[in-house]
């Protein structure tokens, strides 16, 4: 393919299974370059604690004892570094918009720290999304949620590859998921993936643009999402 525009065109011609296969293949290339055979960032991406293999039960025991937040993917754990000021501001603004819209409704938003426990075939995964909305309380556990409807991840240098690849693939596999939103941190830009649109990306750019969270029948101006957030061009 001669350029990125052609690549994007070819991407739209693939079905959902083919796109997931391409993403997994790209992820595998990164693993080979890094000399790894598991999903993880290069060492600087996370806290000083090195990922190690453990059972899910051992992981939950670690969570009880450790002050650090962790994610777990099929035996591999990774300690997550703290968010930047801009990262926290974007999460706060999205959470407040969701909370106002969902007040008095069955769905409930959660902001930073709530754990998703996902069982996808033989894969056992726990993620700590920046913002998540879930609507069926009957499935909730005291310490985690298995049924997200909408998830928002704000990109950071240490996690952006995982957010764009691994998490995209895995969130698309969750039966309850309807929308996955990736928010840029240094520019006003959202990429929204929707089950109803076969997970094709909808990129919304600029402070004058409006993001549509269609699974919740909600529209939010990007000016509100990035309110009081220092962007790269400022």
C-alpha positions as MATLAB code, in Angstrom:
seq = 'XXXXXXXXXXXXXXXXXXXXXXXXXXXXXXXXXXXXXXXXXXXXXXXXXXXXXXXXXXXXXXXXXXXXXXXXXXXXXXXXXXXXXXXXXXXXXXXXXXXXXXXXXXXXXXXXXXXXXXXXXXXXXXXXXXXXXXXXXXXXXXXXXXXXXXXXXXXXXXXXXXXXXXXXXXXXXXXXXXXXXXXXXXXXXXXXXXXXXXXXXXXXXXXXXXXXXXXXXXXXXXXXXXXXXXXXXX';
ca = [
       0.000    0.000    0.000;
       1.415    3.364   -1.035;
       0.360    5.512    1.899;
      -1.598    5.646    5.126;
      -4.788    6.799    3.366;
      -4.782    3.622    1.299;
      -4.190    1.579    4.441;
      -7.231    3.179    6.135;
      -9.341    2.395    3.075;
      -8.243   -1.236    3.084;
      -8.937   -1.404    6.834;
     -12.586   -0.457    6.270;
     -12.951   -3.403    3.886;
     -12.043   -5.947    6.571;
     -14.670   -7.591    8.731;
     -14.447   -7.556   12.547;
     -12.615  -10.892   12.818;
     -10.063   -9.869   10.203;
      -9.372   -6.561   11.966;
      -8.877   -8.322   15.289;
      -6.470  -10.751   13.615;
      -4.442   -7.859   12.184;
      -4.266   -6.146   15.579;
      -3.115   -9.352   17.253;
      -0.490   -9.828   14.531;
       0.848   -6.289   15.064;
       0.953   -6.894   18.782;
       2.969  -10.051   18.147;
       5.519   -8.071   16.126;
       6.096   -5.800   19.099;
       6.579   -8.833   21.319;
       9.272  -10.213   19.000;
      11.127   -6.897   18.880;
      11.052   -6.642   22.648;
      12.113  -10.274   23.161;
       8.889  -11.108   24.947;
       6.116  -13.689   24.565;
       3.436  -11.910   26.555;
       1.425   -8.710   26.412;
       3.252   -5.906   28.190;
       4.892   -2.519   27.609;
       8.674   -1.939   27.625;
      10.011   -1.678   31.212;
       9.772    2.158   31.521;
       6.048    2.028   30.820;
       5.044    0.962   34.292;
       6.209    1.271   37.854;
       9.506   -0.261   38.934;
       7.873   -3.562   39.907;
       8.559   -6.081   37.133;
       5.618   -8.107   35.798;
       5.583  -11.661   37.131;
       3.388  -14.707   36.536;
       0.769  -15.663   39.098;
      -2.648  -17.222   39.359;
      -5.765  -15.068   39.503;
      -6.181  -15.966   43.177;
      -2.602  -14.865   43.889;
      -3.270  -11.650   42.009;
      -6.316  -10.784   44.117;
      -4.277  -11.537   47.244;
      -1.586   -9.158   45.993;
      -4.206   -6.482   45.400;
      -5.254   -6.739   49.030;
      -1.691   -6.168   50.271;
      -0.241   -3.722   47.778;
      -0.781    0.068   47.625;
      -0.073   -0.039   43.863;
      -2.829   -0.585   41.287;
      -2.288   -3.573   38.994;
      -3.775   -5.095   35.861;
      -3.713   -8.822   35.122;
      -3.650  -10.628   31.779;
      -3.399  -14.426   31.792;
      -0.869  -14.676   34.584;
       1.081  -11.493   33.797;
       0.673   -8.542   36.156;
       1.668   -4.941   35.531;
       1.788   -2.147   38.071;
       0.190    1.002   36.694;
       1.866    4.380   37.134;
      -0.084    7.354   38.470;
      -1.956    9.654   36.059;
      -0.807   13.116   34.992;
      -2.787   16.246   35.851;
      -4.183   16.421   32.307;
      -5.103   12.728   32.385;
      -6.991   13.211   35.644;
      -8.788   16.295   34.342;
     -10.074   14.535   31.229;
     -11.303   11.565   33.284;
     -13.020   13.910   35.741;
     -14.807   15.842   32.999;
     -16.079   12.718   31.247;
     -17.189   11.169   34.525;
     -19.096   14.325   35.525;
     -20.867   14.476   32.140;
     -21.840   10.812   32.399;
     -22.932   11.142   36.019;
     -25.214   14.085   35.267;
     -26.784   12.311   32.293;
     -27.272    8.979   34.070;
     -28.644   10.319   37.351;
     -31.796    8.352   38.214;
     -31.156    5.760   35.486;
     -30.109    2.106   35.830;
     -26.631    2.643   34.379;
     -23.886    3.894   36.666;
     -20.512    5.504   35.849;
     -17.308    4.739   37.749;
     -14.178    6.863   37.768;
     -10.629    5.482   38.129;
      -9.941    2.471   40.307;
     -12.947    0.227   39.689;
     -11.749   -3.168   38.494;
     -13.140   -4.993   35.476;
     -12.861   -8.778   35.679;
     -13.276  -10.303   32.254;
     -13.459  -13.987   31.372;
     -13.146  -14.259   27.605;
     -12.959  -17.885   26.560;
      -9.833  -19.195   28.268;
      -8.496  -15.683   28.885;
      -8.628  -14.266   32.402;
      -8.185  -10.509   32.531;
      -8.623   -7.641   34.962;
      -8.353   -4.047   33.788;
      -8.531   -0.714   35.591;
     -10.232    1.573   33.044;
     -10.184    5.335   33.483;
     -13.983    5.581   33.232;
     -16.531    2.788   32.900;
     -20.313    2.554   32.719;
     -22.193   -0.591   33.711;
     -25.934   -1.142   33.748;
     -26.701   -4.580   35.248;
     -26.094   -4.457   39.005;
     -27.105   -8.093   39.490;
     -23.742   -9.215   38.092;
     -21.584   -6.857   40.154;
     -19.161   -8.206   42.722;
     -18.159   -6.309   45.845;
     -14.740   -5.523   44.335;
     -15.150   -5.781   40.582;
     -17.520   -5.501   37.630;
     -17.763   -8.067   34.808;
     -20.178   -6.292   32.461;
     -19.077   -2.867   31.152;
     -21.293   -1.123   28.621;
     -18.982    1.793   27.855;
     -15.280    2.146   28.672;
     -13.060    5.223   28.350;
      -9.268    5.041   28.344;
      -7.189    8.245   28.295;
      -3.941    7.752   26.411;
      -0.611    8.002   28.209;
       2.864    7.443   26.720;
       3.228    4.324   28.869;
      -0.089    2.705   27.958;
      -1.155    3.970   24.535;
      -0.082    0.827   22.630;
      -2.014   -1.395   25.021;
      -5.069    0.884   24.899;
      -5.092    0.960   21.093;
      -4.373   -2.742   20.504;
      -4.735   -5.230   23.345;
      -7.611   -3.497   25.079;
      -9.424   -2.737   21.836;
      -9.324   -6.419   20.886;
     -10.398   -7.610   24.328;
     -13.123   -5.043   24.957;
     -14.683   -5.940   21.598;
     -14.980   -9.519   22.882;
     -17.033   -8.553   25.962;
     -20.716   -9.329   25.267;
     -22.026   -6.361   27.274;
     -19.696   -3.809   25.637;
     -21.272   -1.342   23.229;
     -18.713    1.482   23.027;
     -14.988    1.872   23.620;
     -13.638    5.422   23.765;
      -9.972    6.393   23.536;
      -9.222   10.005   24.517;
      -6.003   11.760   23.549;
      -4.277   13.584   26.372;
      -2.357   16.345   24.585;
      -4.928   17.229   21.934;
      -8.718   17.428   21.759;
      -9.378   14.108   20.059;
     -11.577   11.101   20.774;
     -11.677    7.806   18.901;
     -14.923    5.927   19.463;
     -15.486    2.267   18.574;
     -19.096    1.000   18.545;
     -20.453   -2.533   18.372;
     -23.402   -1.246   16.324;
     -20.900   -0.037   13.698;
     -18.821   -3.227   13.679;
     -16.145   -1.535   15.821;
     -15.023    0.814   13.060;
     -13.276    3.915   14.497;
     -15.099    7.237   14.603;
     -12.507    9.987   15.168;
     -13.766   13.275   16.619;
     -11.282   16.161   16.615;
     -11.263   19.759   17.865;
     -12.804   21.715   20.702;
     -15.775   22.640   18.496;
     -16.618   18.995   17.820;
     -19.192   16.943   19.718;
     -18.670   13.372   20.891;
     -21.632   11.006   20.660;
     -21.859    8.275   23.268;
     -24.665    6.569   21.393;
     -24.953    3.600   23.736;
     -26.102    6.072   26.404;
     -27.922    8.549   24.126;
     -25.511   11.294   25.202;
     -23.700   14.067   23.338;
     -20.779   15.890   24.955;
     -18.837   18.777   23.370;
     -15.097   18.189   23.344;
     -14.787   21.668   24.845;
     -16.434   20.203   27.981;
     -14.292   17.067   27.962;
     -11.087   19.120   27.725;
     -12.220   21.985   29.936;
      -9.338   23.286   32.112;
      -6.976   20.746   30.516;
      -3.692   22.152   29.167;
      -3.270   20.906   25.586;
      -0.021   20.674   23.641;
      -0.684   23.697   21.426;
      -1.441   26.022   24.333;
];
